[in-house]
Amino acid sequence: MFTRRLPGVRICEFYGASEMSFISLQDGTAPEASVGRPFPGVEVEIRDGGGRVLPQGEIGHLWVRSPLLFDRYMRRRRGSALAGRLADHRRPGLA
């Protein structure tokens, strides 16, 4: 129904979190069972509980580095900034 009403329109799926903005983009070029490839300018790594990078295919925590990471929570001067750092998204099993 959607394609009949809006021919030529392509739907893209984005994955992200409020503090991290866009993390990945599924635009039809990534494997069907995935949430897509990293959004342009975003770096991702899968790490174990100790912060060590895991080989491809292993299950672990999603770590994200992006210029889109938030600066801080409102009315907080420090202790919450993620900008410019590789942030542990703490979502086991996303690899």
C-alpha positions in Angstrom: 0.0 0.0 0.0 2.8 2.4 0.9 4.6 1.9 -2.4 1.4 2.4 -4.4 0.7 5.8 -2.7 4.3 7.0 -2.8 6.1 5.4 -5.7 9.8 5.9 -5.8 10.1 6.6 -2.0 12.7 4.4 -0.2 12.3 3.6 3.5 15.5 3.4 5.6 15.7 2.1 9.1 18.0 3.9 11.7 19.1 2.5 15.0 20.2 4.7 17.9 19.7 6.0 21.4 18.8 9.4 22.7 22.3 10.1 24.0 24.0 8.8 20.9 21.8 9.8 18.0 22.1 7.7 14.9 24.3 4.6 15.3 23.4 2.5 12.2 21.5 2.8 9.0 19.8 -0.1 7.2 19.3 1.2 3.6 19.0 -2.2 1.9 22.7 -2.6 1.3 23.5 -4.4 4.6 22.5 -8.0 5.5 18.8 -8.4 6.0 19.0 -9.7 9.5 21.1 -6.7 10.8 20.3 -3.2 11.9 22.5 -2.0 9.2 26.0 -0.5 8.8 27.4 2.3 11.0 26.0 5.7 10.2 28.5 7.9 8.3 31.1 9.2 10.8 30.2 6.6 13.4 32.6 3.9 14.6 31.4 0.8 16.4 33.2 -2.0 18.2 32.1 -5.1 20.0 33.9 -5.5 23.3 33.8 -7.9 26.2 33.0 -7.0 29.8 36.6 -5.9 30.4 36.6 -3.5 27.5 38.7 -5.7 25.2 37.8 -5.7 21.5 36.3 -9.0 20.3 36.7 -10.8 17.0 34.0 -10.5 14.4 31.0 -12.7 15.1 31.4 -12.7 18.9 28.7 -11.5 21.3 29.5 -8.6 23.5 28.9 -5.0 24.3 28.4 -2.4 21.6 30.8 0.5 21.9 30.2 3.7 19.8 32.4 6.7 18.9 30.6 9.5 17.1 30.6 13.2 16.7 26.9 13.0 17.3 27.2 11.9 20.9 25.6 14.2 23.4 27.6 16.7 25.4 26.0 16.4 28.8 22.7 16.1 30.5 20.8 19.4 31.1 21.9 21.3 34.2 25.0 19.0 34.7 28.4 20.5 34.2 30.4 17.3 34.1 30.3 13.6 34.7 27.9 12.8 31.8 29.7 13.8 28.6 30.2 11.2 26.0 31.2 13.5 23.1 34.5 12.4 21.6 34.8 9.2 23.6 34.1 5.6 22.7 31.0 5.0 24.8 29.9 1.6 26.1 26.3 1.2 25.0 25.9 -1.8 27.4 23.6 -3.8 25.2 24.9 -7.4 25.3 24.0 -9.6 22.4 23.9 -7.0 19.7 27.0 -8.3 17.8 
